[in-house]
Amino acid sequence: MVLAGPFVRALALGVVGIGCMAVGWPASIAGVLLQVGGAGIALRAVWRWERTRVVLTTEKLFVVHGTFHRRAAAVRLSQLGAVEIEQSLVGRLLGYGTIVAGDLEIEYVPEPRRMYGLVERLSG
């Protein structure tokens, strides 16, 4: 689900690019640029998704983002209050949801009930 929005935008750019290429010269240059832009959007989204990790230790729950510029957000399990799961209908059907643990909100978590159970077990 994380990739759905960027893929739709990339597909739209690709379709417009193909249309421009069908028109012919000089619109074909714009068509190629639009297709390259669409491919760039899709690759960037996949790269960001691939480089995001949720890490649960016996002391903390982390979310780590980034490749060159690493960024981490964490919450201590000992100071954790209520842990919540938010799931839309589509999220329940596709098996993803949002975990809210203190100030930390982690979106698009696969199998959120399993993560919730692990957090509850380690923090309790």
trRosetta pair geometry for C-beta under 8 A, 3 or more apart (Angstrom, degrees):
i j d omega theta_ij theta_ji phi_ij phi_ji
1 4 5.4 -27 -153 -8 45 120
1 90 7.4 123 -108 131 134 116
1 91 7.4 -30 -38 -97 168 73
1 94 6.4 121 -49 104 115 154
1 96 5.8 -147 16 59 131 153
1 108 5.6 -157 73 -122 105 110
2 45 7.5 170 132 179 86 99
2 49 5.1 141 106 -108 137 119
2 107 7.8 126 -94 116 98 102
2 108 4.7 73 -61 -164 100 171
3 6 5.9 -68 -158 52 55 104
3 7 5.3 53 150 -26 86 113
3 42 8.0 54 -165 -148 104 71
3 45 5.4 121 -126 140 77 123
3 46 6.5 38 -113 -81 127 67
3 49 6.0 -39 -63 -44 97 159
4 7 5.9 -65 -146 39 24 109
4 8 6.4 25 159 -21 64 106
5 8 5.9 -56 -150 32 28 109
5 9 6.6 23 155 -13 64 106
5 45 8.0 -172 77 -124 78 145
6 9 5.6 -56 -148 39 35 111
6 10 6.1 35 154 -20 69 107
6 41 5.4 -167 -167 156 94 94
6 42 6.2 149 139 -100 104 45
6 44 7.3 -137 -155 77 146 87
6 45 3.5 172 81 -68 166 154
7 10 5.5 -52 -142 39 33 112
7 11 6.1 36 156 -21 65 106
7 42 6.0 65 -103 -114 63 97
7 45 7.1 -125 -45 78 68 156
8 11 5.7 -53 -146 37 29 112
8 12 6.4 32 153 -21 63 105
9 12 5.7 -53 -148 34 31 112
9 13 6.5 29 154 -15 64 104
9 38 7.4 -168 124 -127 66 78
9 41 5.6 -100 101 154 111 156
10 13 5.9 -55 -150 38 32 109
10 14 6.3 34 151 -21 65 108
10 38 4.0 112 -162 -173 65 80
10 39 6.8 105 -158 -69 117 23
10 41 4.4 -164 -79 79 94 112
10 42 4.0 48 -101 -49 170 98
10 45 7.8 -117 -32 11 130 132
11 14 5.5 -55 -147 37 32 115
11 15 6.3 32 156 -20 66 104
11 38 7.0 137 -43 -162 15 129
12 15 5.9 -52 -147 34 30 109
12 16 6.5 26 156 -13 64 106
12 38 7.5 -173 65 -110 52 120
13 16 5.9 -57 -147 41 32 108
13 17 6.0 36 152 -23 65 109
13 34 4.9 -158 180 177 86 87
13 35 7.0 167 130 -89 91 30
13 37 5.4 -110 178 91 151 101
13 38 3.4 -174 82 -71 115 104
13 41 7.0 118 18 14 146 138
14 17 5.4 -55 -146 37 30 116
14 18 6.4 31 155 -20 65 102
14 34 7.2 173 -88 129 25 92
14 35 5.3 66 -121 -119 67 74
14 38 4.3 -144 -49 105 80 169
14 39 7.7 90 -81 -47 107 72
15 18 5.8 -50 -148 33 31 110
15 19 6.5 34 150 -19 62 104
16 19 5.5 -53 -152 36 34 116
16 20 6.4 36 150 -20 66 103
16 31 7.7 -153 124 -120 60 70
16 34 5.4 -101 92 171 97 155
17 20 5.6 -52 -149 35 33 111
17 21 6.4 31 152 -18 65 105
17 30 7.6 -148 -123 125 68 64
17 31 4.3 112 -172 -166 63 62
17 32 6.8 128 -167 -58 114 12
17 33 7.4 -160 -119 67 112 47
17 34 3.3 -165 -78 86 98 108
17 35 3.8 179 134 -46 162 80
17 37 7.9 172 -66 41 132 95
17 38 6.6 -119 -7 -2 137 129
18 21 5.6 -54 -148 37 34 112
18 22 6.4 39 151 -25 65 103
18 31 6.6 117 -70 -162 12 116
18 35 7.2 87 -50 -76 67 116
19 22 5.6 -52 -151 30 32 113
19 23 7.0 40 150 -26 62 98
19 31 7.1 -163 67 -111 47 112
20 23 5.7 -47 -158 21 37 116
20 27 4.4 -138 -169 158 83 98
20 28 6.4 161 132 -96 83 30
20 30 4.9 -104 -178 89 154 96
20 31 3.2 -168 85 -70 103 93
20 34 6.4 112 21 18 140 137
21 24 7.9 60 175 -68 37 25
21 27 7.4 -147 -72 113 23 86
21 28 4.7 67 -125 -128 61 79
21 31 3.6 -169 -46 130 78 162
21 32 6.9 93 -82 -49 111 68
21 35 7.9 9 -34 -27 129 130
22 31 7.8 147 4 -106 57 156
23 27 4.2 0 80 68 128 147
23 28 7.2 -156 68 -54 78 69
23 31 7.7 173 32 -48 96 130
24 27 6.5 63 68 45 41 99
24 28 6.1 -38 -176 -37 20 110
25 28 5.5 -39 -83 17 48 114
25 29 7.7 54 -136 -19 64 90
26 29 5.6 -22 179 13 73 115
26 30 7.7 72 132 -9 73 95
27 30 5.4 -52 -162 39 54 112
27 31 6.2 62 140 -27 74 103
28 31 5.1 -48 -147 34 39 121
28 32 6.5 42 154 -21 67 98
29 32 6.0 -51 -152 32 31 108
29 33 6.5 28 150 -14 63 108
30 33 5.6 -57 -148 41 34 112
30 34 6.2 37 153 -22 67 105
31 34 5.7 -53 -146 35 29 111
31 35 6.5 27 155 -16 63 106
32 35 5.8 -56 -150 38 32 110
32 36 6.3 31 153 -17 66 106
33 36 5.7 -53 -145 38 32 111
33 37 6.3 36 153 -21 64 106
34 37 5.5 -53 -147 36 32 114
34 38 6.4 34 153 -20 64 104
35 38 5.6 -50 -147 35 33 113
35 39 6.4 33 154 -17 64 104
36 39 5.7 -53 -148 38 32 111
36 40 6.3 38 151 -23 64 106
37 40 5.5 -54 -149 35 31 115
37 41 6.6 35 153 -21 65 102
38 41 5.7 -50 -150 31 33 112
38 42 6.5 28 154 -14 64 106
39 42 5.8 -56 -149 39 33 110
39 43 6.1 30 155 -17 67 109
40 43 5.8 -56 -141 40 29 109
40 44 6.1 30 159 -20 65 108
41 44 6.0 -56 -147 36 26 110
41 45 6.5 25 156 -18 62 108
42 45 5.9 -58 -150 35 29 110
42 46 6.4 25 156 -15 65 107
43 46 5.9 -56 -146 39 31 108
43 47 6.1 33 155 -21 66 108
44 47 5.7 -56 -146 37 29 112
44 48 6.3 27 157 -17 65 106
45 48 6.0 -55 -146 37 29 107
45 49 6.3 27 156 -17 63 110
46 49 5.7 -58 -146 40 30 112
46 50 6.0 30 156 -21 65 110
47 50 5.8 -58 -145 37 27 111
47 51 6.2 10 161 -7 64 115
47 67 7.2 -40 168 -36 106 138
48 51 6.1 -68 -143 46 27 102
48 52 6.6 31 157 -31 64 108
48 65 7.5 6 -163 -159 84 100
49 52 6.1 -57 -152 21 30 112
51 65 6.8 72 117 -164 92 50
51 66 6.1 -106 141 91 126 9
51 67 5.0 -70 -131 -61 156 85
52 63 7.2 -5 -171 -175 93 89
52 64 7.1 165 -152 86 46 55
52 65 5.2 -3 -106 -105 84 73
53 62 7.7 13 105 107 90 101
53 63 7.4 168 87 -155 50 46
53 64 4.7 -6 58 56 97 102
54 61 7.6 -10 -173 -174 89 86
54 62 7.2 161 -159 87 42 60
54 63 5.6 -17 -104 -103 69 73
54 106 5.9 71 -105 -160 124 151
54 109 6.5 38 -39 -118 165 102
54 115 7.2 -11 132 -130 148 138
55 60 8.0 27 104 100 94 92
55 61 7.6 161 87 -159 55 41
55 62 4.2 -6 60 60 100 110
55 63 7.7 -178 21 -80 74 25
55 64 6.4 30 -4 -6 117 113
56 60 7.9 -153 -144 101 42 48
56 61 5.4 -5 -110 -112 77 75
56 62 7.6 -159 -71 27 35 71
56 115 7.3 177 -45 -150 146 84
56 118 5.8 78 127 128 164 127
56 119 6.6 -110 -133 -81 134 75
56 122 6.8 157 167 20 110 160
57 60 5.4 23 49 49 105 71
57 61 7.9 -157 29 -74 65 36
57 62 7.5 37 -1 -4 100 107
58 77 7.4 -102 160 31 36 150
58 122 5.8 -143 -131 -156 51 115
59 76 6.5 -40 165 -141 77 78
59 77 6.1 -162 -178 22 24 106
59 78 7.3 -23 -150 -15 67 101
60 74 4.7 5 179 -173 129 120
60 75 6.7 152 -155 75 78 36
60 76 5.6 -49 -98 -103 80 47
60 77 6.3 -141 -88 -18 24 85
61 74 6.5 156 79 -153 46 66
61 75 5.3 -11 56 56 97 88
61 77 6.5 105 -22 -70 90 86
61 80 7.6 64 7 -84 123 140
61 101 5.6 10 69 95 157 158
61 104 6.4 179 99 81 112 160
61 119 6.2 12 -79 -115 138 111
62 72 5.5 -21 -163 -166 111 109
62 73 7.1 146 -155 78 58 44
62 74 4.5 -23 -97 -95 73 95
63 72 6.9 159 80 -152 47 57
63 73 5.1 -5 54 56 97 93
63 74 7.6 -172 20 -75 60 51
63 104 6.6 161 -3 -164 117 116
63 106 5.4 -176 -80 -102 134 107
64 70 6.5 -15 -169 -167 99 97
64 71 7.2 155 -155 82 51 46
64 72 4.7 -15 -102 -100 76 89
65 70 7.4 151 81 -156 48 49
65 71 4.8 -17 62 63 96 98
65 72 7.6 179 21 -79 66 41
66 69 5.0 -93 -162 85 142 58
66 70 4.7 -175 83 -106 122 34
66 71 5.1 99 -13 11 133 82
67 70 7.7 -127 81 -73 3 70
73 104 5.8 158 131 -116 113 101
74 104 7.3 -28 -171 -79 12 142
75 79 7.2 -125 177 77 81 97
75 80 6.0 89 139 -90 115 96
75 101 5.4 -179 64 117 151 102
75 102 4.3 160 -148 50 145 137
75 103 6.4 165 -91 46 119 78
75 104 4.5 -123 -23 -8 124 128
76 79 4.4 57 78 23 108 103
76 80 6.8 -149 96 -38 54 82
77 80 5.2 -35 -149 -4 38 127
77 119 7.1 -158 -120 -160 106 74
77 122 5.5 -64 -151 119 159 99
77 123 4.0 -138 -176 -95 96 86
78 123 7.2 -164 -72 -144 29 78
79 102 7.1 52 111 -98 87 146
80 83 6.6 16 164 -59 123 98
80 101 5.8 -26 -142 -178 120 96
80 102 5.3 -102 -126 -42 69 113
80 119 7.4 -121 155 174 166 106
80 123 4.9 -60 58 -138 131 146
81 102 6.1 118 26 -90 84 74
83 99 6.9 -14 -174 -170 97 92
83 100 7.1 162 -160 84 48 57
83 101 4.8 1 -117 -103 90 83
83 116 6.0 161 127 -142 123 82
83 119 5.3 151 -124 110 166 134
83 120 6.3 -133 45 -69 140 82
83 123 7.5 143 -33 33 131 153
84 99 7.4 151 82 -160 51 45
84 100 4.3 -6 59 57 100 106
84 101 7.9 -166 28 -66 61 47
85 97 5.3 35 -174 131 94 146
85 98 7.2 142 -161 76 48 53
85 99 6.1 -22 -102 -101 66 62
85 100 7.8 -162 -73 20 20 79
85 112 4.8 132 -138 136 116 126
85 113 6.6 8 -97 -80 168 59
85 116 5.3 -52 -55 -68 119 141
86 91 8.0 46 122 75 62 168
86 97 6.0 169 80 -177 46 97
86 98 4.2 -13 59 60 102 106
86 100 6.6 54 -13 -16 108 111
87 91 4.1 -147 -159 100 77 124
87 92 4.9 96 146 -59 128 80
87 96 7.6 158 -125 99 95 43
87 97 3.8 -53 -83 -106 90 118
87 98 7.4 -174 -69 22 50 70
87 112 6.5 -167 -68 44 111 144
88 91 4.4 102 46 4 71 105
88 92 7.2 -134 93 -5 39 82
88 97 8.0 173 13 -114 59 76
89 92 5.9 -52 -151 34 31 109
89 93 6.5 28 152 -16 64 107
90 93 5.7 -57 -148 39 33 111
90 94 6.0 7 161 2 69 114
91 94 6.3 -68 -135 52 25 93
91 95 7.7 -115 173 56 54 11
91 96 5.1 -96 -148 79 83 68
91 97 4.8 100 164 -85 133 67
91 98 7.9 -56 -136 -10 160 74
91 112 8.0 12 165 -1 118 134
92 95 7.7 36 -172 -71 25 34
92 97 7.6 42 -70 -71 57 109
95 110 6.1 27 128 -154 98 74
95 111 6.1 -7 175 -68 102 58
96 108 5.3 -5 174 -154 135 54
96 109 6.3 153 -159 70 76 38
96 110 5.4 -44 -98 -95 85 48
96 111 7.9 -25 -96 -14 48 33
96 112 6.8 85 -171 -30 35 103
97 108 8.0 148 62 -110 12 17
97 109 5.9 -37 70 58 62 90
97 112 3.6 -67 56 -8 113 154
97 113 8.0 67 28 -34 142 66
98 105 6.3 2 -180 -175 112 89
98 106 6.7 165 -157 83 62 49
98 107 4.9 -19 -106 -110 97 58
98 108 7.4 16 -81 -20 69 36
98 109 6.7 122 -113 10 23 100
98 112 7.2 7 41 -111 17 149
99 104 7.9 -4 108 114 92 93
99 105 7.5 170 86 -152 51 43
99 106 4.7 -1 55 55 96 103
99 109 5.1 21 -12 -1 106 157
99 112 5.6 -173 -61 -147 91 103
99 115 5.7 -81 -72 109 148 130
99 116 6.5 -164 -118 -74 108 80
99 119 7.4 137 -168 -16 136 155
100 104 7.5 161 -155 89 43 55
100 105 5.1 -6 -107 -107 77 80
100 106 7.9 -166 -74 24 35 65
101 104 5.0 -16 69 67 85 104
101 106 7.5 7 14 2 102 106
101 119 6.2 -110 -102 -165 139 153
106 109 5.4 61 118 -57 108 117
109 112 4.7 96 89 -91 112 86
109 115 5.5 -64 163 15 137 159
111 114 4.1 3 146 22 113 122
111 115 6.5 127 104 -17 77 88
112 115 5.5 -55 -148 40 41 111
112 116 6.0 48 152 -26 71 104
113 116 5.4 -49 -145 35 33 118
113 117 6.4 37 154 -21 63 103
114 117 5.8 -52 -151 33 30 112
114 118 6.6 29 151 -17 63 104
115 118 5.7 -54 -150 36 33 111
115 119 6.3 32 153 -18 67 106
116 119 5.9 -57 -148 37 29 109
116 120 6.2 27 155 -17 65 109
117 120 5.7 -55 -143 39 29 111
117 121 6.1 28 158 -19 64 109
118 121 5.8 -56 -145 37 28 110
118 122 6.2 16 161 -9 65 111
119 122 6.2 -63 -144 43 26 102
119 123 5.8 11 164 -8 66 117
120 123 6.2 -63 -134 45 22 100
120 124 5.8 20 166 -23 62 117
121 124 6.2 -58 -138 33 20 107
